Amino acid sequence: MKNFILLIPAILEQDTSEFRRMLKRYKESVVLHIDILNNYKNFPDSLKIENVLNCDNLYGFQKLYFHLMTDKADIVLSTLTVINNYAAVNKKIAFSFLIDEEYICLCDKVEMSNNFNLIPVIYSRPNKNKEFYANYEEILVMTVEAGKQGSKFNKKKLNNISILEKLGYKGNIMVDGGINDKTLSHIVNYKISSAVIGSYFKSSENFALTYKNLLNVMLNSKIS
């Protein structure tokens, strides 16, 4: 039996006006993934989290994922605190904070709103034990080098899903990176709950039509 995969549009922007434009583009979706880059490797910073949260159109979604990429522990805590505070006054929206599994222990210092949850991100390979992963309802597996939309899909990264399964992980697994009409067929046979899609949706002329085409790709993909 094929696995239904939720397709989640993603935004990575440096400019406020372009960010607002993308919000309007994806208004038909109930869920949205937002990438936040702040002092991450040699990549330019994205739009600041405060500016992101000040966009009114953001609050038309039912669920918001915020994926922070940074090399600094203090930025993890400050960004988490800002998003958590917004979650506390916007109870009708479910908020998720996605962060490198090596940093996620820092988040214990913050008392979470009840509509806010943490999701560990696996960039290279899982290096925690099964007890660690069992604490989380969702895990994100990156299938590209993080930090830049449009990076090439790395099929070998899907092996991390098998590793998680061998560790006994029973929660939801997300994948992010390089997903399009060609690469989607590689993931349909894995136990994946959702796929985050950035550049493919952004470069399409019609989001709704492109979304529908990807659904057809899933339906027509062969079961291995």
C-alpha positions as CSV (number, residue, x, y, z in Angstrom):
1,M,0.0,0.0,0.0
2,K,1.3,3.4,-0.9
3,N,2.0,6.0,1.8
4,F,0.2,9.3,1.6
5,I,2.8,12.1,1.8
6,L,1.7,15.6,2.8
7,L,3.4,18.2,0.5
8,I,4.5,21.3,2.5
9,P,5.5,24.5,0.6
10,A,8.6,26.2,2.0
11,I,9.9,29.7,2.0
12,L,13.5,30.9,2.3
13,E,13.7,34.7,1.7
14,Q,15.8,37.7,2.6
15,D,13.4,40.3,1.4
16,T,10.2,41.2,3.3
17,S,8.2,42.1,0.1
18,E,9.2,38.8,-1.5
19,F,8.3,36.9,1.6
20,R,4.8,38.5,1.7
21,R,4.4,37.6,-2.0
22,M,5.2,34.0,-1.3
23,L,2.7,33.9,1.6
24,K,0.0,35.0,-0.8
25,R,1.1,32.4,-3.3
26,Y,0.8,29.6,-0.8
27,K,-2.5,30.8,0.8
28,E,-4.3,27.7,-0.4
29,S,-2.1,25.5,1.8
30,V,-3.1,24.9,5.4
31,V,0.5,24.3,6.4
32,L,3.8,26.2,5.7
33,H,7.5,25.6,6.3
34,I,9.7,28.7,6.8
35,D,13.5,28.5,6.7
36,I,15.4,30.8,9.0
37,L,19.2,31.3,8.4
38,N,21.1,33.2,11.0
39,N,24.9,32.9,11.2
40,Y,24.9,29.6,9.3
41,K,28.1,28.6,7.6
42,N,28.8,31.0,4.7
43,F,25.2,31.5,3.7
44,P,23.6,35.0,3.8
45,D,21.1,35.5,6.6
46,S,17.4,35.1,5.7
47,L,14.7,37.5,6.8
48,K,14.8,38.0,10.6
49,I,12.3,36.0,12.6
50,E,10.7,39.1,14.0
51,N,10.0,40.4,10.5
52,V,8.6,37.0,9.5
53,L,6.2,36.9,12.5
54,N,5.0,40.4,11.8
55,C,3.4,39.4,8.5
56,D,-0.3,39.3,8.9
57,N,-0.8,36.7,6.1
58,L,1.2,34.3,8.2
59,Y,-1.8,33.7,10.5
60,G,-4.0,32.2,7.8
61,F,-2.2,28.9,8.1
62,Q,-3.2,26.1,10.5
63,K,0.3,24.9,11.1
64,L,3.7,26.6,10.8
65,Y,7.1,25.0,10.8
66,F,10.2,27.1,11.5
67,H,13.5,25.5,10.6
68,L,16.4,27.4,12.1
69,M,19.8,26.9,10.7
70,T,22.6,28.5,12.8
71,D,26.1,27.8,14.2
72,K,25.5,29.7,17.4
73,A,23.8,28.3,20.5
74,D,22.6,31.7,21.7
75,I,20.7,32.2,18.5
76,V,18.9,28.9,19.0
77,L,17.6,30.1,22.4
78,S,16.7,33.6,21.3
79,T,14.8,32.4,18.1
80,L,13.0,29.7,20.0
81,T,11.9,32.2,22.7
82,V,10.5,34.6,20.1
83,I,8.5,32.0,18.2
84,N,7.3,30.4,21.5
85,N,6.0,33.8,22.7
86,Y,4.1,34.2,19.4
87,A,2.7,30.7,19.7
88,A,1.4,31.5,23.2
89,V,-0.8,34.3,21.9
90,N,-1.9,32.5,18.7
91,K,-3.4,29.3,20.1
92,K,-5.4,28.5,17.0
93,I,-2.1,27.8,15.1
94,A,0.2,24.8,15.7
95,F,3.8,25.9,15.8
96,S,6.9,23.6,15.3
97,F,10.5,24.6,15.8
98,L,13.0,22.5,13.8
99,I,16.6,22.5,14.9
100,D,19.8,20.4,14.5
101,E,19.6,17.4,16.9
102,E,22.9,18.5,18.4
103,Y,21.3,21.8,19.6
104,I,17.9,20.5,20.7
105,C,18.9,19.9,24.3
106,L,19.3,23.7,24.7
107,C,15.6,24.0,24.2
108,D,14.9,22.4,27.6
109,K,15.6,25.8,29.1
110,V,12.4,27.3,27.6
111,E,8.9,26.5,28.9
112,M,6.9,25.6,25.8
113,S,3.4,26.8,24.9
114,N,1.0,23.9,24.5
115,N,0.6,24.5,20.8
116,F,4.4,24.5,20.2
117,N,6.6,21.5,19.7
118,L,10.2,20.6,18.9
119,I,11.5,18.6,15.9
120,P,15.1,17.4,15.6
121,V,16.8,17.7,12.2
122,I,19.1,15.1,10.9
123,Y,21.7,16.5,8.4
124,S,24.2,13.8,8.0
125,R,23.1,10.6,9.8
126,P,21.3,9.8,13.1
127,N,23.8,9.8,15.9
128,K,21.4,9.6,19.0
129,N,19.9,6.5,20.7
130,K,16.4,5.3,20.3
131,E,15.4,6.8,23.6
132,F,16.3,10.2,22.3
133,Y,14.2,9.9,19.1
134,A,11.3,8.4,21.0
135,N,10.7,11.8,22.7
136,Y,9.7,13.4,19.5
137,E,6.5,13.0,17.4
138,E,8.3,14.2,14.2
139,I,11.8,14.1,12.9
140,L,13.1,15.9,9.8
141,V,15.6,14.2,7.5
142,M,17.5,16.5,5.1
143,T,18.0,15.2,1.6
144,V,20.3,18.1,0.5
145,E,23.0,20.3,1.9
146,A,21.0,22.7,4.1
147,G,21.0,26.4,3.6
148,K,20.2,26.9,0.0
149,Q,17.1,26.3,-2.0
150,G,17.6,24.5,-5.3
151,S,20.3,22.1,-4.1
152,K,20.5,18.6,-5.7
153,F,18.5,15.8,-4.1
154,N,20.7,13.2,-2.5
155,K,19.0,9.8,-2.6
156,K,21.6,8.3,-0.2
157,K,20.2,10.5,2.6
158,L,17.0,8.3,2.5
159,N,19.1,5.6,4.2
160,N,18.7,7.7,7.4
161,I,15.0,6.8,7.3
162,S,15.9,3.1,7.4
163,I,18.3,3.8,10.3
164,L,15.5,5.5,12.3
165,E,13.2,2.5,11.7
166,K,15.9,0.1,12.9
167,L,16.1,2.2,16.1
168,G,12.4,1.6,16.5
169,Y,11.2,5.1,15.8
170,K,7.4,5.1,15.4
171,G,6.7,8.8,14.9
172,N,6.3,10.9,11.7
173,I,9.3,11.4,9.4
174,M,9.6,14.5,7.2
175,V,12.1,14.9,4.3
176,D,13.4,18.2,3.0
177,G,15.5,19.1,0.0
178,G,15.5,18.7,-3.7
179,I,11.9,17.4,-4.0
180,N,10.3,17.8,-7.4
181,D,8.3,15.8,-9.9
182,K,11.3,13.6,-10.7
183,T,12.7,12.9,-7.2
184,L,9.3,12.5,-5.5
185,S,9.1,9.0,-6.9
186,H,12.2,8.0,-4.9
187,I,10.5,8.6,-1.5
188,V,6.9,7.3,-2.0
189,N,7.9,3.8,-0.8
190,Y,9.4,5.1,2.5
191,K,7.4,5.6,5.6
192,I,7.4,9.4,5.2
193,S,4.6,11.6,6.5
194,S,5.5,14.8,4.7
195,A,7.9,16.3,2.2
196,V,9.0,19.9,2.4
197,I,9.3,21.6,-1.1
198,G,10.9,24.9,-1.7
199,S,12.4,25.9,-5.0
200,Y,10.2,23.6,-7.1
201,F,7.0,25.3,-5.9
202,K,8.6,28.7,-6.0
203,S,9.7,28.3,-9.7
204,S,6.3,27.0,-10.8
205,E,3.9,29.2,-12.6
206,N,0.8,27.9,-10.8
207,F,1.2,26.5,-7.2
208,A,-2.2,24.7,-7.1
209,L,-1.6,23.0,-10.4
210,T,1.9,22.0,-9.5
211,Y,0.7,20.6,-6.2
212,K,-1.9,18.6,-8.0
213,N,0.7,17.3,-10.5
214,L,2.9,16.1,-7.6
215,L,-0.1,14.2,-6.1
216,N,-0.5,12.5,-9.5
217,V,3.2,11.5,-9.4
218,M,2.6,9.8,-6.0
219,L,-0.5,8.0,-7.3
220,N,1.3,6.8,-10.4
221,S,4.6,5.8,-8.8
222,K,5.3,2.1,-8.8
223,I,5.4,0.2,-5.5
224,S,8.8,-1.5,-4.9
